[in-house]
């Protein structure tokens, strides 16, 4: 009996899907601590500061261009 390529690929896909499903069910961890959530570390502060600096630069350039008037 010879299996076609598509049948073999489907069978392999089914086997891997079932193996992944069984392994996912086996990974039960401890419950999260109360009041869990993700702490806001330096990354969010850096992004906030970069956004504020970018906005200030855009405002500065806009006011500078407005004061100079249109260039011909």
C-alpha positions as CSV (number, residue, x, y, z in Angstrom):
1,X,0.0,0.0,0.0
2,X,1.4,3.3,-1.0
3,X,0.3,6.6,0.5
4,X,0.0,9.7,-1.7
5,X,2.0,12.8,-0.8
6,X,-1.1,14.8,0.2
7,X,-2.4,12.0,2.4
8,X,0.9,11.6,4.1
9,X,1.1,15.4,4.7
10,X,-2.4,15.4,6.2
11,X,-1.6,12.5,8.4
12,X,1.6,14.2,9.7
13,X,-0.3,17.4,10.3
14,X,-3.0,15.6,12.2
15,X,-0.4,13.8,14.4
16,X,1.5,17.0,15.1
17,X,-1.8,18.8,15.9
18,X,-2.8,16.1,18.4
19,X,0.6,16.0,20.0
20,X,0.5,19.8,20.5
21,X,-3.0,19.7,21.9
22,X,-2.0,17.0,24.5
23,X,1.1,18.9,25.5
24,X,-0.8,22.2,25.9
25,X,-3.2,20.5,28.2
26,X,-0.4,19.1,30.3
27,X,1.1,22.5,31.0
28,X,-0.9,23.7,34.0
29,X,0.9,26.3,36.0
30,X,0.2,27.9,39.3
31,X,-2.6,30.5,39.5
32,X,-1.6,34.1,39.0
33,X,-1.1,36.2,42.1
34,X,-4.1,38.4,43.1
35,X,-3.9,41.9,41.7
36,X,-1.6,40.5,39.0
37,X,-1.3,42.6,35.9
38,X,1.8,43.6,34.1
39,X,4.1,46.1,35.9
40,X,5.0,49.2,34.0
41,X,8.7,49.4,33.9
42,X,11.2,51.7,32.2
43,X,10.1,50.6,28.7
44,X,6.8,52.5,29.0
45,X,8.5,55.5,30.5
46,X,11.0,55.6,27.6
47,X,8.3,55.3,25.0
48,X,6.3,58.1,26.8
49,X,9.4,60.4,26.9
50,X,10.2,59.7,23.2
51,X,6.7,60.5,22.2
52,X,6.7,63.7,24.2
53,X,10.1,64.7,22.6
54,X,8.8,63.9,19.1
55,X,5.6,66.0,19.7
56,X,7.6,68.9,21.1
57,X,9.9,68.8,18.1
58,X,6.9,68.8,15.7
59,X,5.4,71.7,17.5
60,X,8.7,73.6,17.5
61,X,9.1,73.1,13.8
62,X,5.5,74.1,13.0
63,X,5.8,77.3,15.0
64,X,9.2,78.0,13.4
65,X,7.8,77.5,9.9
66,X,4.8,79.7,10.8
67,X,7.0,82.6,11.9
68,X,9.2,82.5,8.8
69,X,6.2,82.4,6.5
70,X,6.0,80.7,3.1
71,X,9.3,80.3,1.2
72,X,9.3,80.9,-2.5
